[in-house]
Amino acid sequence: MNLVNLKDNDDQVGFAEAVKKGLGKHQGLYFQKEFAQLEDVDALLELPLVERSQRVLSHLIGDELPEGLLDEIVSTAFSFEAPLAKVSDDIYCLELFHGPTLAFKDFGGRFMAQCLANISEGQKITILTATSGDTGAAVAHAFYGIDNIQVVILFPEGKVSPLQEKLFSTLDRNIHTVSINADFDACQKLVKTAFDDPEVRDGLHLNSANSINISRLLAQVCYYFEAVAQLPKDEREKAVFAVPSGNFGNLTAGMIAKSLGLPIKRFIAATNANDTVPRYLQTGEWEPAPTVATMSNAMDVSQPNNWPRIEALVENGQVDKEDLTGEMVDEEYTSLAMKKLQSLGYISEPHAAVAYRALSNQLEEGEVGVFLGTAHPAKFKETVETVLGQPLNLPKPLADASNKPSLAVSVENDYEALKAFMLEKLGS
Ligand SMILES: *Cc1c(COP(=O)(O)O)cnc(C)c1O
């Protein structure tokens, strides 16, 4: 794989290097200029998830990992299913929440952890990542017990659902959680500052595990293939994907899948009130507003850090600009969409509901819609119960975590304070 820093064309690395570094110089994202089409998409769609994903990822990554290793990584990481649930005549939900932390981020998180553990060969590494909810849990669980890799997770205090918080803040050993009294964008800024600080970056061998890491994106490409594989054959060419978006890693992965030749007709970028992208697609003006808190809090992001990759895909002619529309769904319509789904016999949660609403609004005659179910409804138990007026049971991973005490430490929204904490805790 030849990955180019989108802020500095001279900074070019292979897959392993990009996984280890996360971000390049000037905080630039690594990305591939061109994705070669897969030749045998129809045949691939006949294969089971793990086998197909091994082929897709080996096409993307090439021979940089020793033979057999990639296959092993994929089968360890993708240890759960992604069923396509039929919700109405022409709409399906791709359920991405059957992994250990009940959110789609398990795909990227587990694949990345396996890649890094194998690539680093015992070298000491510190993962520093900011989470607005589900990344933290997925990353914490994916790396838990890999002893040469320490994990520091920053999260906005009080802005993550209590159950979600339990899923990442209750792990001990190599997992350290830090609450910051500010919003997610502020947490993300602290992470970026740390990566610009040589003392911390080099001293602690920093690596970022949020959706800017290329390995996470590549893993996510695989479930788009899984969705199309499960569609009836005569519906495959008409599929429109609605992606509930925050940092836009999920949508980037979908667009890579399309670049590889997967038949996806078009995409809808669905956001909550943090609608920088839908407004940009309408007006051409990039005008991030202050982040606002919503029910779909994993999407409370007003400066989505994967957007430059989507721009690059469009600029390089990998996907057409016309194949992407946006839609903002406010809190009232999010609740209405959850109730509508309930009336169809399908219990969902706010993130997926945002995508469902955007999809049912924009789906045209002759198209088939797939919205991504990014989290298990029980992860947002309080909200879902309030909106739907019906009690939810906790699946086992959540019930177990909810009984443990939080181990999170609170640190001010100040880089020097965070630096002192990290050097004391992890410096040798
Ligand atoms: C992270 C997350 C999203 C947003 O995904 P991005 O790749 O950041 O756009 C949507 N829904 C849920 C439940 C999430 O955890």
The ligand as a MOL file (V3000), in Angstrom:
LIG
                    3D

  0  0  0     0  0            999 V3000
M  V30 BEGIN CTAB
M  V30 COUNTS 15 15 0 0 0
M  V30 BEGIN ATOM
M  V30 1 C -18.7870 6.6150 16.1420 0
M  V30 2 C -20.2400 6.4370 15.9200 0
M  V30 3 C -20.8850 7.0080 14.8150 0
M  V30 4 C -20.1620 7.9290 13.8590 0
M  V30 5 O -19.2480 7.2320 13.0520 0
M  V30 6 P -18.1040 8.0450 12.2820 0
M  V30 7 O -17.3020 7.0070 11.6020 0
M  V30 8 O -17.3430 8.7940 13.3190 0
M  V30 9 O -18.8030 8.9590 11.3450 0
M  V30 10 C -22.2260 6.7330 14.6170 0
M  V30 11 N -22.9210 5.9470 15.4800 0
M  V30 12 C -22.3470 5.4070 16.5510 0
M  V30 13 C -23.1690 4.5780 17.4680 0
M  V30 14 C -20.9800 5.6190 16.8120 0
M  V30 15 O -20.4180 5.0780 17.8810 0
M  V30 END ATOM
M  V30 BEGIN BOND
M  V30 1 1 1 2
M  V30 2 1 2 3
M  V30 3 2 2 14
M  V30 4 1 3 4
M  V30 5 2 3 10
M  V30 6 1 4 5
M  V30 7 1 5 6
M  V30 8 2 6 7
M  V30 9 1 6 8
M  V30 10 1 6 9
M  V30 11 1 10 11
M  V30 12 2 11 12
M  V30 13 1 12 13
M  V30 14 1 12 14
M  V30 15 1 14 15
M  V30 END BOND
M  V30 END CTAB
M  END
